Amino acid sequence: MKLDVRMSGLGGQGMVTAANLLGMAAVSDGNYSIVIPFFGAEKRLAPTESYVRISPQKVYEKGEVGYPDAIMVFHPEVITKGKCYTMPFYEGLRPNGWLIINTESPLLSEKDARSIADLNVRIINVPASRIALDVAGTELATNMALLGGLVGATGIVTLEGLEKAIAQRFGGGKFTASATTAVLDDILKRKYAKTQELLEKNMAAIRKTYELVKEMCKPVNSK
């Protein structure tokens, strides 16, 4: 399965980390991936996007994802206040794709809802920030919860692949990150007494949203 993903949110929400983890998980599963972060000034709450391309074949295309199969919205203001680089936020979304939104209630305007309905896009609203706080003990795990939602909807990587990626990223292995991403990594590490606890709590957030979305995506007549 080939999947192009666009992640859209605000600085400080861990989109660069989420994109890297998704790409690392894809490689761990035996696929190929290219990860491209995109942001302006490195500061919290500025619009940020990350792009991930995953394929069973080698990926040569670089740059931003103009026609994603899935869009992940990390913050409601991407929709309600237009805080994103791509306008409207669903621009280029392919027919029959996925729109995964971090929200506890519907956010789309009637106009946007009609446009997206014409594409037969599956809209999945998940309370990722609340799950992160309740399960992992910090909203910094919102990115992990959203990854669980993406995997539950698409199956693009395995949970085992994600677990390996998190262990590699935070377990002391060699990984080069931007200054801002490195700071966020350090903050996340300090939230937990041990690396194993970090792994377990973040995987718990991933699994919680994964199971929630799997249930949401079941056919109505499924037993």
Residue frames as a rotation matrix with the C-alpha (Angstrom) as fourth column:
MET 1
0.575 0.818 0.000 0.00
0.818 -0.575 0.000 0.00
0.000 0.000 -1.000 0.00
LYS 2
-0.574 -0.699 0.427 1.22
0.695 -0.692 -0.198 3.49
0.433 0.183 0.882 -0.90
LEU 3
0.550 0.758 -0.350 0.19
0.831 -0.457 0.317 6.44
0.080 -0.465 -0.881 1.23
ASP 4
-0.514 -0.608 0.605 1.05
0.483 -0.788 -0.381 10.14
0.709 0.097 0.699 1.13
VAL 5
0.296 0.581 -0.759 0.34
0.949 -0.092 0.300 11.97
0.104 -0.809 -0.578 4.39
ARG 6
-0.312 -0.335 0.889 0.16
0.152 -0.941 -0.302 15.67
0.938 0.041 0.345 5.21
MET 7
-0.006 0.232 -0.973 0.29
0.996 0.089 0.015 16.67
0.091 -0.969 -0.232 8.88
SER 8
-0.257 0.012 0.966 -0.93
0.253 -0.964 0.080 20.16
0.933 0.265 0.245 9.69
GLY 9
0.531 0.415 -0.738 -0.86
0.813 -0.004 0.583 21.93
0.239 -0.910 -0.339 13.05
LEU 10
0.872 -0.208 0.443 0.94
-0.285 -0.952 0.113 24.47
0.399 -0.225 -0.889 15.20
GLY 11
-0.035 -0.992 -0.119 4.56
-0.280 0.124 -0.952 24.59
0.959 0.000 -0.283 16.28
GLY 12
-0.587 -0.287 0.757 5.31
-0.795 0.029 -0.606 22.64
0.151 -0.958 -0.245 19.44
GLN 13
0.420 0.847 0.326 2.80
-0.869 0.479 -0.126 19.86
-0.263 -0.230 0.937 18.78
GLY 14
-0.193 -0.623 0.758 5.38
-0.403 0.755 0.517 17.33
-0.894 -0.206 -0.397 17.66
MET 15
0.824 0.540 -0.171 4.47
-0.357 0.259 -0.898 17.01
-0.441 0.801 0.406 14.00
VAL 16
0.234 -0.826 -0.513 8.11
-0.887 0.034 -0.460 16.64
0.397 0.563 -0.725 12.97
THR 17
-0.623 -0.422 0.659 8.54
-0.707 0.664 -0.243 13.89
-0.335 -0.617 -0.712 15.55
ALA 18
0.222 0.808 0.546 5.33
-0.315 0.590 -0.744 12.19
-0.923 -0.007 0.385 14.45
ALA 19
0.797 0.048 -0.602 6.41
-0.604 0.042 -0.796 12.27
-0.013 0.998 0.063 10.81
ASN 20
-0.214 -0.960 -0.182 9.81
-0.913 0.263 -0.312 10.83
0.347 0.100 -0.933 11.65
LEU 21
-0.512 0.071 0.856 8.30
-0.545 0.743 -0.388 8.07
-0.664 -0.665 -0.342 13.78
LEU 22
0.601 0.792 0.111 5.85
-0.358 0.391 -0.848 7.17
-0.715 0.470 0.518 11.02
GLY 23
0.584 -0.458 -0.671 8.64
-0.742 0.033 -0.669 7.01
0.329 0.888 -0.320 8.46
MET 24
-0.504 -0.813 0.293 10.86
-0.858 0.433 -0.276 4.95
0.098 -0.390 -0.916 10.79
ALA 25
-0.131 0.556 0.821 7.98
-0.448 0.705 -0.549 2.54
-0.884 -0.440 0.156 11.47
ALA 26
0.810 0.438 -0.389 7.41
-0.515 0.215 -0.830 2.11
-0.280 0.873 0.400 7.74
VAL 27
0.104 -0.868 -0.485 11.06
-0.832 0.191 -0.521 1.20
0.545 0.457 -0.702 7.20
SER 28
-0.596 -0.284 0.751 10.93
-0.731 0.580 -0.360 -1.17
-0.333 -0.763 -0.553 10.19
ASP 29
0.282 0.816 0.504 7.97
-0.354 0.577 -0.736 -2.88
-0.892 0.029 0.452 8.54
GLY 30
-0.268 -0.496 0.826 9.98
0.551 0.624 0.554 -3.39
-0.790 0.604 0.106 5.34
ASN 31
0.671 0.530 0.519 8.66
0.735 -0.379 -0.562 -0.47
-0.102 0.758 -0.644 3.30
TYR 32
-0.492 -0.792 0.362 10.25
0.828 -0.553 -0.086 2.75
0.268 0.258 0.928 2.03
SER 33
0.602 0.707 -0.372 9.62
0.788 -0.602 0.129 6.26
-0.133 -0.371 -0.919 3.26
ILE 34
-0.522 -0.659 0.541 10.59
0.620 -0.729 -0.290 9.90
0.585 0.184 0.790 2.80
VAL 35
0.337 0.566 -0.752 9.88
0.924 -0.350 0.151 12.47
-0.178 -0.746 -0.641 5.52
ILE 36
-0.475 -0.425 0.771 9.82
0.595 -0.800 -0.074 16.22
0.648 0.424 0.632 4.85
PRO 37
-0.017 0.458 -0.889 9.16
0.885 -0.406 -0.227 18.80
-0.464 -0.791 -0.399 7.61
PHE 38
-0.342 -0.053 0.938 8.06
0.650 -0.735 0.195 22.30
0.679 0.676 0.285 6.62
PHE 39
0.499 0.496 -0.711 7.86
0.850 -0.440 0.290 25.32
-0.169 -0.749 -0.641 8.91
GLY 40
0.591 -0.266 0.761 8.71
0.141 -0.895 -0.423 29.01
0.794 0.357 -0.492 9.05
ALA 41
-0.175 -0.631 0.756 10.18
-0.724 -0.438 -0.533 30.59
0.667 -0.640 -0.380 12.17
GLU 42
-0.325 -0.004 -0.946 10.83
0.361 0.924 -0.128 27.87
0.874 -0.383 -0.299 14.75
LYS 43
-0.878 0.120 0.463 8.45
-0.457 -0.495 -0.739 28.97
0.140 -0.861 0.489 17.47
ARG 44
-0.772 0.632 0.068 5.48
0.502 0.673 -0.543 27.56
-0.389 -0.385 -0.837 19.28
LEU 45
0.039 0.979 -0.200 2.02
0.402 -0.198 -0.894 28.06
-0.915 -0.045 -0.401 17.77
ALA 46
-0.304 -0.146 -0.941 3.30
-0.770 -0.543 0.333 29.04
-0.560 0.827 0.053 14.31
PRO 47
0.768 0.614 -0.180 1.77
-0.593 0.578 -0.561 27.02
-0.241 0.537 0.808 11.44
THR 48
-0.418 -0.886 0.204 3.73
-0.744 0.462 0.483 23.83
-0.522 0.050 -0.851 10.78
GLU 49
0.757 0.590 -0.281 3.37
-0.650 0.635 -0.417 20.99
-0.068 0.498 0.864 8.32
SER 50
-0.407 -0.826 0.388 5.13
-0.615 0.563 0.552 17.67
-0.675 -0.014 -0.738 7.87
TYR 51
0.468 0.514 -0.719 4.90
-0.882 0.316 -0.348 15.31
0.048 0.797 0.602 4.94
VAL 52
-0.339 -0.523 0.782 5.41
-0.494 0.807 0.325 11.55
-0.801 -0.276 -0.531 4.81
ARG 53
0.296 0.353 -0.888 5.45
-0.927 0.330 -0.178 9.33
0.230 0.876 0.425 1.75
ILE 54
-0.268 -0.299 0.916 5.28
-0.571 0.815 0.099 5.57
-0.776 -0.497 -0.389 2.33
SER 55
0.501 0.386 -0.775 5.45
-0.861 0.311 -0.402 2.90
0.086 0.868 0.489 -0.35
PRO 56
0.758 -0.255 0.601 6.43
0.047 0.939 0.340 -0.74
-0.651 -0.230 0.724 -0.83
GLN 57
0.536 -0.593 0.601 8.65
0.797 0.120 -0.592 0.56
0.279 0.796 0.537 -3.65
LYS 58
-0.464 -0.790 -0.400 11.52
0.858 -0.513 0.018 3.05
-0.219 -0.335 0.916 -3.40
VAL 59
0.680 0.706 -0.199 10.30
0.672 -0.709 -0.215 6.64
-0.293 0.012 -0.956 -3.02
TYR 60
-0.362 -0.844 0.396 12.05
0.931 -0.349 0.107 9.26
0.048 0.407 0.912 -5.13
GLU 61
0.174 0.522 0.835 9.57
0.461 -0.793 0.399 12.14
0.870 0.316 -0.378 -4.98
LYS 62
-0.555 -0.402 -0.729 10.58
0.832 -0.266 -0.487 14.85
0.002 -0.876 0.482 -2.53
GLY 63
-0.882 0.222 0.416 9.11
-0.151 -0.969 0.196 18.14
0.446 0.110 0.888 -1.39
GLU 64
-0.632 0.692 0.349 5.70
-0.619 -0.180 -0.765 18.89
-0.466 -0.700 0.541 0.03
VAL 65
-0.775 0.488 0.402 2.77
0.565 0.820 0.094 16.54
-0.284 0.300 -0.911 -0.46
GLY 66
-0.871 0.433 -0.233 0.36
-0.486 -0.829 0.277 18.41
-0.074 0.355 0.932 -2.71
TYR 67
0.017 0.881 -0.473 -2.11
-0.766 0.316 0.559 15.53
0.642 0.353 0.681 -3.14
PRO 68
-0.756 -0.385 0.530 -2.27
-0.653 0.500 -0.569 13.61
-0.046 -0.776 -0.629 0.12
ASP 69
-0.412 0.610 -0.677 -4.18
0.110 0.770 0.628 10.40
0.905 0.185 -0.384 0.68
ALA 70
0.347 0.476 -0.808 -4.54
0.875 0.148 0.462 11.35
0.339 -0.867 -0.365 4.34
ILE 71
-0.179 -0.338 0.924 -4.48
-0.112 -0.926 -0.360 14.66
0.978 -0.167 0.128 6.20
MET 72
0.001 0.099 -0.995 -3.89
0.944 0.330 0.034 14.78
0.331 -0.939 -0.093 9.96
VAL 73
0.187 0.144 0.972 -5.06
-0.042 -0.987 0.154 17.97
0.981 -0.069 -0.179 11.70
PHE 74
-0.433 -0.523 -0.734 -3.22
0.667 0.361 -0.651 18.41
0.606 -0.772 0.192 14.99
HIS 75
-0.823 0.136 -0.552 -4.96
0.360 -0.625 -0.692 21.58
-0.439 -0.769 0.465 16.21
PRO 76
0.108 0.978 0.177 -8.55
0.858 -0.002 -0.513 22.87
-0.501 0.208 -0.840 15.73
GLU 77
0.330 0.028 -0.944 -7.28
-0.074 -0.996 -0.055 26.33
-0.941 0.088 -0.327 14.72
VAL 78
-0.828 -0.517 0.215 -5.94
0.119 0.213 0.970 24.84
-0.548 0.829 -0.115 11.50
ILE 79
-0.489 0.751 0.444 -9.63
0.844 0.279 0.459 24.63
0.221 0.599 -0.770 10.54
THR 80
0.396 0.811 -0.430 -11.33
0.901 -0.434 0.010 27.34
-0.178 -0.392 -0.903 12.59
LYS 81
0.614 -0.220 -0.758 -8.73
-0.002 -0.961 0.277 30.10
-0.789 -0.169 -0.591 12.06
GLY 82
0.984 -0.179 0.018 -6.99
0.029 0.060 -0.998 28.95
0.177 0.982 0.064 8.90
LYS 83
0.475 -0.862 0.180 -3.63
-0.768 -0.305 0.563 28.48
-0.430 -0.406 -0.807 10.64
CYS 84
0.369 -0.402 0.838 -1.99
0.402 0.882 0.246 26.38
-0.838 0.246 0.487 7.95
TYR 85
-0.539 -0.684 -0.491 0.20
-0.219 -0.448 0.867 26.82
-0.813 0.575 0.092 4.90
THR 86
-0.950 0.259 0.172 -2.26
0.270 0.411 0.871 25.03
0.155 0.874 -0.461 2.62
MET 87
-0.552 0.793 -0.259 -5.62
-0.234 -0.445 -0.865 26.74
-0.801 -0.416 0.431 2.12
PRO 88
0.538 0.554 0.635 -8.19
-0.777 0.035 0.628 25.46
0.326 -0.832 0.450 2.41
PHE 89
-0.051 -0.682 0.729 -6.63
-0.895 0.355 0.270 22.94
-0.443 -0.639 -0.629 4.77
TYR 90
0.236 0.220 0.946 -7.97
0.045 0.970 -0.237 20.00
-0.971 0.098 0.219 2.73
GLU 91
0.536 -0.066 -0.841 -6.64
-0.782 -0.415 -0.465 21.32
-0.318 0.907 -0.275 -0.60
GLY 92
-0.216 -0.667 -0.713 -5.47
-0.911 0.401 -0.099 18.46
0.352 0.628 -0.694 -2.82
LEU 93
-0.420 0.072 0.905 -6.92
-0.590 0.735 -0.333 15.67
-0.689 -0.674 -0.266 -0.66
ARG 94
-0.896 -0.014 -0.443 -7.47
-0.385 0.522 0.762 12.69
0.220 0.853 -0.473 -2.91
PRO 95
0.139 0.986 -0.096 -10.91
-0.852 0.169 0.495 11.11
0.505 0.013 0.863 -3.35
ASN 96
0.740 0.287 -0.608 -11.62
0.007 0.901 0.434 8.27
0.672 -0.326 0.664 -0.90
GLY 97
-0.337 -0.941 0.031 -8.91
0.060 -0.055 -0.997 9.60
0.939 -0.334 0.075 1.40
TRP 98
0.199 0.308 -0.930 -8.85
0.922 0.262 0.284 10.17
0.331 -0.915 -0.232 5.15
LEU 99
-0.083 -0.181 0.980 -9.19
-0.196 -0.961 -0.194 13.32
0.977 -0.208 0.044 7.23
ILE 100
0.159 0.024 -0.987 -8.15
0.836 0.528 0.147 12.71
0.524 -0.849 0.064 10.83
ILE 101
0.036 -0.002 0.999 -8.85
-0.129 -0.992 0.003 15.65
0.991 -0.129 -0.036 13.15
ASN 102
-0.707 -0.299 -0.641 -7.82
0.611 0.199 -0.766 16.19
0.357 -0.933 0.042 16.75
THR 103
-0.655 0.577 0.489 -11.17
-0.595 -0.792 0.138 17.37
0.467 -0.200 0.861 18.13
GLU 104
-0.902 0.415 0.118 -13.96
0.186 0.622 -0.760 16.31
-0.389 -0.664 -0.639 20.46
SER 105
0.174 0.980 -0.093 -16.68
0.283 -0.140 -0.949 17.85
-0.943 0.139 -0.301 18.28
PRO 106
0.266 -0.033 0.963 -17.20
0.958 0.118 -0.261 18.50
-0.105 0.992 0.063 14.55
LEU 107
-0.187 -0.471 -0.862 -15.35
0.368 -0.847 0.383 21.58
-0.911 -0.246 0.332 13.27
LEU 108
-0.784 -0.237 0.573 -16.11
0.603 -0.076 0.794 21.73
-0.145 0.969 0.202 9.56
SER 109
-0.560 0.620 -0.549 -18.22
-0.521 -0.779 -0.348 24.52
-0.644 0.092 0.760 8.10
GLU 110
0.412 0.798 0.440 -21.16
-0.037 0.498 -0.867 23.49
-0.910 0.341 0.235 5.95
LYS 111
0.741 -0.179 -0.648 -19.26
-0.669 -0.289 -0.685 24.58
-0.064 0.940 -0.334 2.84
ASP 112
-0.335 -0.941 -0.049 -16.16
-0.941 0.337 -0.030 22.58
0.045 0.036 -0.998 3.73
ALA 113
-0.358 0.276 0.892 -18.25
-0.323 0.860 -0.396 19.57
-0.876 -0.430 -0.219 4.72
ARG 114
0.742 0.670 -0.020 -19.99
-0.206 0.199 -0.958 19.61
-0.638 0.715 0.285 1.33
SER 115
0.449 -0.652 -0.611 -16.68
-0.874 -0.177 -0.453 19.90
0.187 0.738 -0.649 -0.55
ILE 116
-0.588 -0.707 0.392 -15.14
-0.785 0.616 -0.067 17.03
-0.194 -0.348 -0.917 1.39
ALA 117
0.028 0.690 0.723 -18.30
-0.241 0.707 -0.665 14.90
-0.970 -0.156 0.186 0.99
ASP 118
0.778 0.260 -0.572 -18.00
-0.584 -0.036 -0.811 15.25
-0.231 0.965 0.123 -2.79
LEU 119
-0.080 -0.911 -0.404 -14.59
-0.909 0.233 -0.347 13.55
0.410 0.339 -0.846 -2.51
ASN 120
0.731 0.430 -0.530 -16.03
-0.166 0.865 0.474 10.65
0.662 -0.258 0.704 -0.49
VAL 121
-0.376 -0.910 0.176 -13.43
-0.316 -0.053 -0.947 11.38
0.871 -0.412 -0.268 2.19
ARG 122
0.344 0.411 -0.844 -13.67
0.626 0.569 0.533 9.55
0.700 -0.712 -0.062 5.51
ILE 123
-0.003 -0.261 0.965 -13.69
-0.466 -0.854 -0.232 12.11
0.885 -0.451 -0.119 8.35
ILE 124
0.252 -0.010 -0.968 -12.45
0.682 0.711 0.170 10.80
0.687 -0.703 0.185 11.68
ASN 125
0.273 -0.091 0.958 -12.75
-0.523 -0.850 0.069 13.08
0.808 -0.519 -0.280 14.71
VAL 126
0.323 -0.230 -0.918 -10.68
0.645 0.764 0.036 11.84
0.693 -0.603 0.395 17.63
PRO 127
0.942 0.022 0.334 -10.06
-0.212 -0.734 0.646 13.50
0.259 -0.679 -0.687 21.03
ALA 128
0.433 -0.842 -0.321 -6.32
0.456 0.512 -0.728 12.96
0.777 0.168 0.606 20.71
SER 129
-0.329 -0.581 0.744 -5.29
-0.349 -0.657 -0.668 15.66
0.877 -0.480 0.014 23.20
ARG 130
0.354 0.534 0.768 -7.63
-0.919 0.044 0.393 14.30
0.176 -0.845 0.506 25.87
ILE 131
0.951 -0.059 -0.304 -6.45
0.058 0.998 -0.012 10.74
0.304 -0.007 0.953 25.25
ALA 132
0.083 -0.995 0.048 -2.85
0.224 -0.029 -0.974 11.89
0.971 0.092 0.220 25.50
LEU 133
-0.304 -0.161 0.939 -3.50
-0.728 -0.596 -0.338 13.60
0.614 -0.787 0.064 28.84
ASP 134
0.570 0.653 0.499 -5.62
-0.821 0.426 0.379 10.77
0.034 -0.626 0.779 30.28
VAL 135
0.985 -0.124 -0.123 -3.49
0.107 0.985 -0.136 7.85
0.138 0.120 0.983 29.11
ALA 136
0.262 -0.964 0.049 0.06
0.668 0.144 -0.730 9.21
0.697 0.224 0.682 28.76
GLY 137
0.345 -0.062 -0.936 -0.21
0.887 -0.304 0.347 11.93
-0.307 -0.951 -0.050 31.39
THR 138
-0.375 -0.485 -0.790 0.78
0.155 -0.873 0.463 14.80
-0.914 0.051 0.403 29.09
GLU 139
0.728 0.652 -0.210 -0.65
-0.048 -0.258 -0.965 16.62
-0.684 0.713 -0.156 26.06
LEU 140
-0.074 -0.839 -0.539 2.81
-0.858 -0.222 0.464 16.28
-0.509 0.497 -0.703 24.51
ALA 141
-0.758 -0.161 0.632 1.68
0.036 0.957 0.288 12.77
-0.651 0.241 -0.720 23.54
THR 142
0.282 0.896 -0.344 -1.08
-0.357 -0.235 -0.904 14.18
-0.891 0.377 0.253 21.31
ASN 143
-0.017 -0.358 -0.933 1.08
-0.999 -0.021 0.026 13.38
-0.029 0.933 -0.358 18.30
MET 144
-0.937 -0.324 0.133 1.33
-0.332 0.942 -0.040 9.76
-0.112 -0.082 -0.990 19.44
ALA 145
-0.334 0.897 0.288 -2.43
0.086 0.333 -0.939 9.49
-0.938 -0.289 -0.189 19.87
LEU 146
0.402 0.477 -0.781 -2.98
-0.686 -0.408 -0.602 10.88
-0.606 0.779 0.163 16.37
LEU 147
-0.538 -0.634 -0.556 -0.53
-0.837 0.479 0.264 8.36
0.098 0.607 -0.788 14.94
GLY 148
-0.835 0.295 0.464 -2.65
0.047 0.879 -0.474 5.66
-0.548 -0.374 -0.748 16.52
GLY 149
0.174 0.960 -0.222 -5.67
-0.170 -0.192 -0.966 7.10
-0.970 0.206 0.129 14.75
LEU 150
0.121 -0.216 -0.969 -3.92
-0.975 -0.208 -0.076 7.12
-0.185 0.954 -0.236 11.39
VAL 151
-0.845 -0.508 -0.168 -2.77
-0.528 0.842 0.113 3.52
0.084 0.184 -0.979 11.78
GLY 152
-0.566 0.714 0.413 -6.21
0.091 0.552 -0.829 2.43
-0.819 -0.431 -0.378 12.96
ALA 153
0.389 0.750 -0.535 -7.80
-0.435 -0.362 -0.824 3.99
-0.812 0.553 0.185 9.86
THR 154
0.522 -0.235 -0.820 -5.25
-0.852 -0.088 -0.517 3.01
0.050 0.968 -0.246 7.21
GLY 155
0.869 -0.274 0.412 -3.09
0.110 0.919 0.380 0.18
-0.483 -0.285 0.828 8.59
ILE 156
0.841 -0.524 -0.130 -0.17
-0.337 -0.321 -0.885 1.84
0.423 0.789 -0.446 6.81
VAL 157
-0.382 -0.923 -0.040 2.31
-0.568 0.268 -0.778 0.70
0.729 -0.275 -0.627 9.49
THR 158
0.176 0.400 -0.899 2.12
0.444 0.783 0.436 -1.82
0.878 -0.476 -0.040 12.30
LEU 159
0.913 0.146 0.380 1.93
-0.276 -0.463 0.842 -1.07
0.299 -0.874 -0.383 16.00
GLU 160
0.699 -0.715 -0.009 5.09
0.590 0.569 0.573 -3.14
-0.405 -0.406 0.819 16.37
GLY 161
0.064 -0.663 0.746 6.83
0.880 -0.315 -0.356 -0.91
0.472 0.679 0.563 13.85
LEU 162
0.483 0.190 0.855 5.78
-0.096 -0.959 0.267 2.19
0.870 -0.211 -0.445 15.78
GLU 163
0.993 -0.113 0.043 6.99
-0.025 0.152 0.988 0.71
-0.119 -0.982 0.148 19.05
LYS 164
0.341 -0.918 0.201 10.40
0.919 0.370 0.132 0.00
-0.196 0.140 0.971 17.53
ALA 165
0.082 -0.273 0.958 10.53
0.577 -0.771 -0.269 3.54
0.812 0.575 0.095 16.13
ILE 166
0.786 0.259 0.562 9.75
-0.263 -0.682 0.682 5.11
0.560 -0.684 -0.468 19.51
ALA 167
0.855 -0.515 -0.056 12.34
0.338 0.473 0.813 2.93
-0.393 -0.715 0.579 21.23
GLN 168
0.105 -0.841 0.530 14.93
0.987 0.021 -0.162 3.94
0.126 0.540 0.832 18.63
ARG 169
0.244 0.068 0.967 14.02
0.314 -0.949 -0.013 7.64
0.917 0.307 -0.253 18.83
PHE 170
0.573 0.119 0.811 13.98
-0.588 -0.629 0.508 8.00
0.571 -0.768 -0.291 22.61
GLY 171
0.990 -0.112 -0.087 16.10
0.142 0.785 0.603 5.06
0.000 -0.609 0.793 23.72
GLY 172
0.483 -0.856 -0.185 19.48
-0.187 -0.307 0.933 6.71
-0.855 -0.416 -0.309 23.30
GLY 173
0.240 -0.379 0.893 20.11
0.859 0.511 -0.014 5.77
-0.451 0.771 0.449 19.68
LYS 174
-0.756 -0.580 -0.304 21.66
0.350 -0.750 0.561 8.19
-0.553 0.318 0.770 17.22
PHE 175
0.168 0.821 0.546 19.08
0.986 -0.128 -0.110 10.61
-0.021 0.557 -0.831 15.83
THR 176
-0.872 -0.487 -0.050 19.62
0.479 -0.870 0.117 14.11
-0.100 0.078 0.992 14.46
ALA 177
0.214 0.977 0.010 16.82
0.977 -0.214 -0.027 16.59
-0.025 0.015 -1.000 15.14
SER 178
0.044 -0.109 0.993 16.33
0.290 -0.950 -0.117 20.32
0.956 0.293 -0.010 14.69
ALA 179
-0.872 -0.444 0.207 16.98
-0.026 -0.379 -0.925 22.50
0.489 -0.812 0.319 17.72
THR 180
-0.326 0.831 0.451 13.27
-0.926 -0.377 0.027 22.94
0.192 -0.408 0.892 18.48
THR 181
0.524 0.528 -0.669 12.48
-0.444 0.839 0.315 19.25
0.727 0.132 0.673 18.01
ALA 182
-0.296 -0.728 -0.619 15.41
0.313 0.538 -0.783 18.28
0.903 -0.425 0.069 20.23
VAL 183
-0.844 0.044 0.534 14.10
-0.462 -0.564 -0.684 20.57
0.271 -0.825 0.497 22.98
LEU 184
0.166 0.983 0.081 10.64
-0.950 0.137 0.281 18.99
0.265 -0.124 0.956 22.75
ASP 185
0.299 -0.157 -0.941 12.22
-0.019 0.985 -0.171 15.53
0.954 0.069 0.291 22.89
ASP 186
-0.732 -0.668 -0.137 14.03
0.161 0.026 -0.987 16.50
0.662 -0.744 0.088 26.08
ILE 187
-0.539 0.624 0.566 10.85
-0.832 -0.497 -0.244 17.91
0.129 -0.603 0.788 27.64
LEU 188
0.469 0.750 -0.467 9.01
-0.680 0.644 0.351 14.69
0.563 0.153 0.812 26.83
LYS 189
-0.052 -0.583 -0.811 11.79
0.208 0.788 -0.580 12.56
0.977 -0.199 0.080 28.30
ARG 190
-0.886 -0.351 0.302 11.68
-0.169 -0.362 -0.917 14.56
0.431 -0.864 0.262 31.53
LYS 191
-0.032 0.961 0.273 7.99
-0.902 -0.146 0.406 13.76
0.431 -0.233 0.872 31.92
TYR 192
0.847 0.333 -0.415 8.88
-0.218 0.928 0.300 10.15
0.485 -0.164 0.859 32.72
ALA 193
0.650 -0.598 0.469 11.19
-0.564 0.035 0.825 8.62
-0.510 -0.801 -0.314 35.29
LYS 194
-0.285 -0.730 0.621 12.52
-0.032 0.655 0.755 5.99
-0.958 0.195 -0.210 32.89
THR 195
-0.714 -0.044 -0.699 12.71
-0.682 -0.182 0.708 5.49
-0.159 0.982 0.100 29.14
GLN 196
-0.919 0.382 -0.102 10.65
0.347 0.903 0.254 2.32
0.189 0.198 -0.962 29.48
GLU 197
-0.300 0.836 -0.459 7.83
0.585 -0.219 -0.781 4.32
-0.754 -0.502 -0.424 31.06
LEU 198
-0.363 0.105 -0.926 7.98
-0.565 -0.815 0.129 6.81
-0.741 0.570 0.355 28.17
LEU 199
-0.908 -0.032 -0.417 7.68
-0.372 0.518 0.770 3.95
0.191 0.855 -0.482 25.70
GLU 200
-0.767 0.623 -0.157 4.83
0.642 0.736 -0.217 2.26
-0.020 -0.267 -0.963 27.56
LYS 201
-0.249 0.700 -0.670 2.78
0.324 -0.591 -0.738 5.42
-0.913 -0.401 -0.080 28.13
ASN 202
-0.405 0.055 -0.913 3.11
-0.716 -0.640 0.279 6.65
-0.569 0.766 0.299 24.56
MET 203
-0.939 0.105 -0.327 2.31
-0.141 0.750 0.647 3.24
0.314 0.653 -0.689 23.14
ALA 204
-0.597 0.773 -0.214 -0.74
0.678 0.344 -0.650 3.13
-0.429 -0.533 -0.729 25.41
ALA 205
-0.163 0.511 -0.844 -1.94
-0.253 -0.849 -0.464 6.44
-0.954 0.138 0.268 23.89
ILE 206
-0.693 -0.153 -0.704 -1.30
-0.718 0.059 0.694 5.07
-0.065 0.986 -0.151 20.40
ARG 207
-0.935 0.315 -0.161 -3.21
0.286 0.942 0.178 1.86
0.208 0.120 -0.971 21.13
LYS 208
-0.457 0.804 -0.380 -6.14
0.400 -0.196 -0.895 3.71
-0.795 -0.561 -0.232 22.73
THR 209
-0.087 0.413 -0.907 -6.74
-0.651 -0.713 -0.262 5.84
-0.754 0.567 0.330 19.64
TYR 210
-0.839 -0.267 -0.474 -5.95
-0.534 0.569 0.626 2.92
0.102 0.778 -0.620 17.33
GLU 211
-0.840 0.542 -0.018 -8.70
0.527 0.808 -0.263 0.84
-0.128 -0.231 -0.965 18.96
LEU 212
-0.216 0.774 -0.595 -11.13
0.107 -0.587 -0.803 3.76
-0.971 -0.237 0.044 19.01
VAL 213
-0.239 0.078 -0.968 -10.68
-0.853 -0.493 0.171 4.42
-0.464 0.866 0.184 15.29
LYS 214
-0.973 -0.080 -0.215 -10.81
-0.172 0.874 0.454 0.73
0.152 0.479 -0.865 14.38
GLU 215
-0.568 0.820 -0.067 -14.18
0.620 0.373 -0.690 0.58
-0.541 -0.434 -0.720 16.13
MET 216
-0.070 0.530 -0.845 -15.36
-0.262 -0.827 -0.497 3.75
-0.962 0.187 0.197 14.37
CYS 217
-0.432 -0.233 -0.871 -14.37
-0.876 -0.121 0.467 2.34
-0.214 0.965 -0.152 10.99
LYS 218
-0.823 0.187 0.536 -16.23
0.143 0.982 -0.123 -0.95
-0.549 -0.025 -0.835 11.41
PRO 219
-0.768 0.641 0.023 -19.04
-0.043 -0.087 0.995 -1.53
0.640 0.763 0.094 8.90
VAL 220
-0.345 0.711 0.613 -22.45
-0.911 -0.411 -0.036 -0.85
0.227 -0.571 0.789 10.46
ASN 221
0.682 0.703 -0.201 -23.53
-0.661 0.711 0.240 -4.48
0.312 -0.031 0.950 10.04
SER 222
-0.203 -0.850 -0.487 -20.22
-0.338 0.527 -0.779 -5.87
0.919 0.006 -0.394 11.35
LYS 223
0.863 0.482 -0.148 -20.51
-0.074 0.410 0.909 -8.25
0.499 -0.774 0.390 14.27
